[in-house]
């Protein structure tokens, strides 16, 4: 049952298609009570300010019961023009047992996607849009195909290679949808695309991306880790209309402490050369990053971000005489401290244009970084069921703005 639960959570949290700089899809074990059916149907609708309510239908076909699968996914954005509303993805994957547990695959797609998938899950972003009238991602369209080879090492580590050829297409600045279930509760409106920085635009163009990815995973389990660490590193080279090099690394550390208490911390470093279009820049601020700041308040082709989280389990709340509150035994407290900055390596306020992209700044050039410019935000967390649901309350330390409150469901860390 436990293995099945882990597999279910992984299926819910990990998206089927990623374009974010810091994220890559790792093939994980899935568990079920019975053998896979030859045909199975599924649906994962979502909501954002560009598609509105996106209806989704998927078909999984397992023709030979030998780790060969075909998936067909269709989406329909109810707030988009009829000739742009339909999206699709067709994927073919084949498991390979020798020399290591591996998967090879191919995908062909026409999809609305985001460079910000690493900050929150589709479910979290949809809930924020429907209930809080907030969309924490930017959006553009990609059409093309991808081939990949994913190899497991010693059961937990991963090496993955991807080659993707796509056409990037800007889908507009103003939101197509500007409603939520509780719009009457506030006068908030959805932000423009891109968030907070209308002078940053997604650019039309064709690119071929070559990605080499490595994950060294020493966590005790991949869903709710209590101890261990994981390092993910991605090198990306794009050619065509966007000639860039990118290097993105994430280190996460987990450790149990006294009683039911535990520590979670992470450090993220990103760099991309010759980046000038919004789809290749990195934003910092909001959920999943600097929680006391506005979403993507800072941007650039360089990024450094860290987060230290300490969870007290039930060691504080469960000592209070509040057991009469329903499900009180599932509540716990945490504290966190976020820090980081995103900036442009050339020191300019605006990124270079396609004709003036500066290639003088090397991939490992962080000379413009300054500790005096690092932004910080401490806060507290209210957790339910050990973090299956979580409310974060954060405050920036520069004296500006008020408290930021974020809700997380199966949230990323």
Secondary structure, DSSP 8 states (H G I E B T S, - for coil): -HHHHHHHHHHHHS-S----TT----------SS---SEEEE---EEETTTEEEEEEEEEE-SSSSSEEEEEEEEEETTS-HHHHEEEEEEEEEEE-SSSSEEEEEEEEEEEE-TTTTTS-HHHHHHHHHHH-------EEEEEEEEEEEEEETTTEEEEEEEEEEEEE---SS-S----TTGGG-------SSTT-TT-----EEEEEEEEEEEEE--S-SSS--SEEEEEEEEEEEEES--EEEEEEEEEEEEE-STT-EEEEEEEEEEEET--SGGGSEEE-STTS-TTS-TT-EEESEEEEEEEEEE-TTTTGGGSS-TTSTTGGGEEEEEEEEEEEEE-TT--SS---TTS----S-TT--TT--GGG-EEEEEEEEEETTTTEEEEEEEESSS-S--EEEEEES---
